[in-house]
Amino acid sequence: MEKYNGWTNYATWRINLEIFDGFELDDADITAEYCEGYVCGLLEIDNNNTLALSYAEAFVNDVNWHEIAEHLNEKVE
């Protein structure tokens, strides 16, 4: 994989930028599973455009969730 703006890849950078930048954090330990579940929950929208949803899901599959969780936890500390 090729790095993008210091992140694992473009998908990881973009999800962090557009979804987690400014994310309200508490003292909880954020996990990769939490980050992935949060984004996947956002994708569960009620529409008939299954092509667009399948592209979004493919994009999300490339995200390094551990890297995002680590970044968020560093912001809490």
C-alpha positions in Angstrom: 0.0 0.0 0.0 1.1 3.5 -0.7 1.0 6.1 2.1 -1.2 9.2 1.7 -0.6 12.4 3.7 1.1 10.4 6.4 -1.7 7.8 6.7 -1.8 4.2 5.6 -3.7 5.0 2.4 -6.2 7.5 0.9 -9.2 5.7 2.3 -7.9 5.9 5.9 -6.9 9.6 5.5 -10.3 10.5 3.9 -12.5 8.7 6.5 -10.5 10.2 9.3 -10.7 13.7 7.8 -14.4 13.6 6.9 -15.9 11.5 9.7 -13.6 11.6 12.7 -12.0 15.1 12.5 -13.7 17.1 15.3 -15.2 13.8 16.7 -16.4 14.3 20.3 -14.1 12.3 22.5 -14.4 11.3 26.1 -12.0 9.4 28.2 -13.0 6.0 26.7 -10.5 3.8 24.9 -11.5 3.9 21.3 -11.0 0.6 19.4 -10.7 -0.2 15.7 -13.9 -2.1 16.0 -15.7 0.9 17.4 -14.5 3.1 14.5 -15.4 0.6 11.9 -18.9 0.0 13.4 -19.5 3.7 13.6 -18.8 4.3 10.0 -20.6 1.2 8.8 -23.6 2.4 10.8 -23.5 5.7 8.9 -23.6 3.8 5.6 -26.8 2.0 6.5 -29.0 4.5 4.8 -32.4 3.7 3.3 -32.1 4.2 -0.4 -32.3 2.2 -3.6 -28.9 3.0 -4.9 -27.2 -0.3 -4.2 -24.4 0.6 -6.7 -23.3 3.6 -4.7 -23.6 1.7 -1.4 -21.4 -1.1 -2.8 -18.8 1.4 -3.9 -18.9 3.0 -0.4 -18.5 -0.4 1.3 -15.5 -1.3 -1.0 -13.9 2.0 0.0 -14.4 1.4 3.7 -12.9 -2.0 3.4 -9.5 -0.3 2.6 -9.5 1.7 5.8 -6.9 1.0 8.5 -9.2 1.2 11.5 -6.4 0.5 14.0 -4.6 3.6 12.7 -7.7 5.8 13.2 -8.4 4.4 16.7 -4.7 5.0 17.7 -4.9 8.6 16.4 -8.2 9.3 18.3 -6.8 7.8 21.5 -3.7 10.0 21.2 -6.0 13.0 21.0 -7.6 12.0 24.3 -4.3 11.8 26.1 
